[in-house]
Amino acid sequence: MTEEVGFDQLRTKEQLGYIVFTGAKFAATIMGYRVIIQSEKPTSYLEERVNAFLALFASRLDSMTQEAFEGHKKSLINKRREKVKNLDQESERFWTQITSERFSFVQNEIDAANIKPLTKQDMIDFFTHYIHPTSPARAKLSVHMIAQSTPKPTEADTETDKANNPSKPEQKQQLIAILSEYLTSLNIPTSPDKLTPHFSPLDLTKPNLIPDILTAISTYLTTEAKIPTEQAAAITQQGPQILSAVLPELGIEIPVDEEDLPPAPQVKETVVIEDVFAYKAGLAMSKGPVAVRALKDFEEGGGEVVVNGNGRQEAKL
C-alpha cells in the first residue's frame, strides 16, 4: 500500500535519492516493514523525512475510501493466488519454505484467506501500533551506511556517467520528445520538430523550470496547435505533477521548498549503537524458526495438506 505513494513522496517530490524502496521485510523468524534510500543527503535528515512520510501515510490511510481499500485487498489476494509461470518460480516457492524451516508450502493460499476478512480499521490499528513513528510500541532499527571514500572512476564508469548524466542540450531534446509523446497521447498532433522552436529560449540552468516549460507548452497549444484556450489551460494544469516525475528522471533537479514538506513528528529518543559486535553480544538469543507442519507429514504416506476456510493448514491422513 505504501510502495507507490512512498516513491512519489520520497523520490519524486522530495528528491531524497535515486533509489527509494518501501515494503515488507521477511527473515527466518521475524517480519518487518522497511524503507531503503540511497542518497547524498545526511542520514539524520533522511530518517527525519522517513518519519514524516510514515505520519503522512497514516493520515492517508485514515482518509482512504472503502472502495480503494478493498481494491488493495483484491490486488494482493490475486497476487498471492497467481499461478507459477515456470519451474523456476515453483522451485523458488518450495525452497523458500525449506530453507526457512517453516515448511508452509501453501502459505500463499493461507495469506489470501487471511487477507480477505481484514478491515480498514484492522490496518489502521496495526499501522498505528507497529509502524507509526510516535507509537511507544514501535521497535525500529535504522542502519546508516556512509561512504568513507570515493573510488577512482574507471573508463567504463566514465562512459556510464556520460549516459546517466546527459548534457543540457541532450536533456532538452529528451524533454521535448517526452512532451511530444504525451501531447500525442491526448490526440494533439505533435512532433519534437514542432515543439523545439517554442523551447529554444528555455534555460535548463534556472532553479525552477516548471513555469517556463508550462508557458512554452501553452504557447504551442494555442498558437500552433490551435487548441482552445480553456482546453490548453486544462492540459497545462496537469503539468506540474507530470513534470515533477519527468524532470528528475532526466537528471534535472527541481528545488524542494522545505516549507511545503509534511512535518516530521517528535519521536522517542534514539539509542546509537557505536559497537555493533558489543551490542549483539548483549542481546538474548532469539528462538529459531518453528515449522508450521511437521516434516514427517511430507514423507511418503504422511498425509495431504488441506487449507480450511479460516486459512489454517490441516493434515488429511
C-alpha positions in Angstrom: 0.0 0.0 0.0 2.9 2.4 0.6 5.0 1.4 -2.5 3.6 3.9 -5.0 2.9 6.7 -2.5 6.3 6.3 -0.9 8.1 6.5 -4.3 6.0 9.6 -5.2 6.6 11.4 -1.9 10.2 10.5 -1.1 11.8 10.3 -4.5 9.6 12.4 -6.9 8.5 15.2 -4.6 11.3 15.4 -2.0 14.1 14.0 -4.3 15.8 12.3 -1.5 17.7 9.9 -3.7 17.7 7.8 -6.9 16.9 4.6 -5.1 13.8 4.6 -2.8 12.0 1.5 -1.7 9.3 0.8 0.8 7.8 -2.6 1.6 7.8 -5.7 3.7 11.0 -7.4 5.0 10.9 -11.2 5.7 13.5 -13.2 7.6 13.6 -16.6 9.2 12.0 -15.6 12.5 10.9 -12.0 12.0 8.8 -9.9 9.7 9.0 -6.1 9.4 8.5 -3.0 7.3 11.5 -1.2 5.8 12.3 1.9 3.9 15.6 2.0 1.8 17.0 5.2 0.5 20.3 5.7 -1.3 21.1 9.4 -1.1 23.8 12.1 -0.9 21.9 13.8 1.9 22.7 13.5 5.6 21.4 10.3 7.1 19.8 12.1 10.0 17.8 14.2 7.6 16.7 11.1 5.7 15.5 9.5 8.9 13.5 12.6 9.7 11.9 12.6 6.3 11.0 8.9 6.6 9.3 9.6 9.9 7.4 12.4 8.2 6.3 10.1 5.4 5.0 7.5 7.7 3.0 10.1 9.6 1.7 11.3 6.3 0.7 7.8 5.2 -1.2 7.3 8.5 -3.4 10.3 7.6 -3.9 9.0 4.1 -4.8 5.5 5.3 -7.4 7.1 7.7 -9.0 9.1 4.8 -8.8 6.2 2.3 -12.2 5.3 0.8 -13.5 1.8 1.5 -13.5 1.2 -2.3 -9.8 2.0 -2.5 -9.0 -0.2 0.5 -10.9 -3.2 -1.0 -9.0 -2.6 -4.2 -5.7 -3.0 -2.4 -7.0 -6.2 -0.8 -8.2 -7.7 -4.1 -4.9 -6.9 -5.8 -2.9 -8.6 -3.0 -5.1 -11.7 -3.0 -4.8 -12.0 -6.7 -1.0 -11.7 -6.4 -0.9 -14.4 -3.8 -3.1 -16.8 -5.8 -1.3 -16.1 -9.1 -0.2 -19.4 -10.7 3.5 -20.0 -11.1 4.6 -19.5 -14.7 7.5 -21.8 -14.9 9.5 -24.4 -12.9 11.9 -21.8 -11.6 9.1 -20.0 -9.8 7.6 -23.1 -8.4 11.1 -24.3 -7.2 11.8 -21.0 -5.6 8.5 -21.1 -3.7 9.2 -24.5 -2.3 12.8 -23.8 -1.4 11.9 -20.6 0.4 9.8 -22.7 2.8 12.5 -25.4 3.1 15.4 -23.1 3.8 13.3 -21.1 6.3 12.3 -24.4 8.0 8.7 -23.3 8.1 7.5 -26.0 5.6 4.4 -24.0 4.9 4.1 -25.0 1.2 0.6 -23.5 0.8 1.5 -20.2 2.5 0.2 -18.2 -0.5 -3.3 -19.7 0.0 -3.1 -19.1 3.7 -2.2 -15.4 3.1 -5.0 -15.0 0.7 -7.5 -16.5 3.2 -6.2 -14.2 6.0 -6.3 -11.0 3.8 -10.0 -11.5 2.9 -11.6 -10.7 6.3 -9.3 -7.7 7.0 -11.0 -4.4 7.6 -9.7 -0.9 7.1 -9.8 -0.4 10.9 -7.6 -3.5 11.3 -5.0 -1.9 9.1 -5.2 1.5 10.9 -4.8 -0.2 14.3 -1.9 -2.3 13.0 -0.1 0.7 11.4 -0.7 2.9 14.5 0.7 0.3 16.9 3.6 -1.2 15.0 4.8 1.4 12.4 3.7 4.9 13.2 6.7 7.0 14.4 5.0 8.2 17.6 3.9 4.7 18.7 5.6 3.8 22.0 5.3 0.1 20.9 7.3 0.6 17.7 10.6 -1.2 17.5 12.9 0.2 14.8 16.4 -0.5 13.6 18.0 2.3 11.5 21.1 1.4 9.6 23.2 4.3 8.3 25.8 3.2 5.7 28.1 6.2 4.9 30.8 6.0 2.2 34.3 6.8 3.7 35.9 7.5 0.3 35.1 7.8 -3.4 36.7 5.1 -5.7 38.7 6.3 -8.7 36.5 6.2 -11.8 37.4 3.7 -14.5 36.9 4.2 -18.2 33.6 2.2 -18.0 32.4 4.4 -15.1 33.1 7.5 -17.2 31.0 6.2 -20.1 28.2 5.2 -17.8 28.3 8.6 -16.1 28.0 10.3 -19.5 25.0 8.1 -20.3 23.3 8.8 -17.0 24.2 12.5 -17.0 23.4 13.9 -20.4 24.4 17.4 -21.4 21.9 20.3 -21.1 21.1 20.2 -24.9 20.6 16.4 -24.7 18.3 16.9 -21.6 16.2 19.4 -23.5 15.9 17.1 -26.5 14.8 14.2 -24.3 12.3 16.5 -22.5 10.8 17.7 -25.8 10.5 14.1 -27.0 8.6 13.1 -23.8 6.3 16.1 -24.0 5.6 15.4 -27.7 4.7 11.8 -26.9 2.4 12.9 -24.1 0.6 15.5 -26.2 0.2 13.0 -29.0 -1.4 10.6 -26.5 -4.0 13.4 -25.9 -4.9 13.3 -29.6 -3.0 16.5 -30.2 -0.8 16.1 -33.4 2.7 16.9 -32.2 6.3 16.2 -33.0 9.6 17.2 -31.5 10.3 19.4 -34.5 7.2 21.4 -33.9 7.9 21.8 -30.2 11.6 22.7 -30.4 11.2 26.3 -31.5 9.0 27.0 -28.5 11.6 25.6 -26.2 14.7 27.3 -27.6 14.6 30.1 -25.0 14.3 27.6 -22.2 17.3 27.7 -19.8 17.8 24.4 -18.0 20.2 26.0 -15.5 17.5 28.0 -13.9 16.4 26.8 -10.4 12.7 26.4 -11.2 11.9 25.3 -14.8 8.4 24.2 -14.5 6.7 27.6 -15.0 8.8 28.3 -18.1 8.1 24.8 -19.5 4.3 25.3 -19.0 4.5 28.6 -20.7 6.2 27.0 -23.7 3.6 24.2 -23.9 0.7 26.7 -23.6 2.1 28.9 -26.3 2.5 25.9 -28.6 -1.0 24.7 -27.9 -2.7 28.0 -28.5 -0.7 29.4 -31.4 0.5 26.4 -33.5 -1.8 23.5 -32.5 -4.8 25.9 -32.5 -6.2 24.4 -29.2 -8.9 26.5 -27.5 -7.5 28.5 -24.5 -9.7 26.6 -22.0 -8.5 23.2 -23.2 -4.9 24.4 -23.2 -5.3 25.6 -19.6 -6.7 22.2 -18.6 -3.7 20.4 -20.1 -1.1 22.7 -18.6 -2.9 22.4 -15.2 -1.7 18.8 -15.1 1.8 19.8 -16.0 3.4 20.4 -12.5 2.6 16.8 -11.4 3.8 15.3 -14.6 7.0 17.4 -14.8 7.8 16.6 -11.1 8.1 13.0 -12.1 9.8 13.5 -15.5 12.5 16.1 -14.8 14.3 14.1 -12.1 14.4 11.1 -14.5 16.3 13.3 -16.9 18.7 14.4 -14.3 17.1 17.9 -14.0 16.8 18.8 -10.3 13.7 20.6 -9.0 14.1 22.8 -6.0 12.3 21.5 -3.0 10.5 24.0 -0.8 11.1 22.8 2.8 8.0 24.7 3.9 5.8 22.6 1.7 7.0 19.3 3.1 4.9 17.3 5.6 6.2 17.9 9.1 8.2 15.2 10.9 6.7 14.1 14.3 8.6 14.1 17.5 9.8 10.5 18.2 11.3 8.8 21.2 15.0 9.1 21.9 17.2 7.1 19.6 19.8 4.7 21.0 23.0 5.0 19.0 24.9 1.7 18.5 28.6 2.5 18.1 30.0 -1.0 18.5 27.7 -3.5 16.7 29.6 -6.6 18.0 29.3 -5.5 21.6 25.6 -4.7 21.2 24.8 -8.0 19.6 26.7 -9.8 22.3 24.4 -8.3 24.9 21.2 -9.5 23.2 19.3 -12.6 24.2 19.4 -15.4 21.8 16.3 -15.4 19.6 14.2 -18.6 19.1 14.7 -20.4 15.9 12.0 -20.9 13.2 9.2 -23.2 14.1 7.8 -25.5 11.4 4.2 -24.9 10.5 3.9 -28.5 9.5 5.9 -31.5 10.8 8.4 -32.6 8.2 7.2 -36.2 8.6 3.8 -35.1 7.1 5.5 -34.7 3.8 7.2 -38.1 3.8 5.6 -40.8 1.6 2.3 -41.8 3.1 2.5 -38.9 5.6 -0.7 -37.2 4.6 -2.2 -34.4 2.4 -2.1 -30.6 3.1 -5.5 -29.0 3.2 -6.4 -25.3 3.8 -9.7 -24.9 5.6 -12.0 -21.8 5.4 -10.0 -20.0 8.1 -6.8 -20.3 6.2 -5.3 -22.9 8.6 -3.4 -25.9 7.4 -4.7 -29.3 8.3 -3.3 -32.7 7.7 -5.6 -35.1 5.8 -4.3 -38.6 6.7 
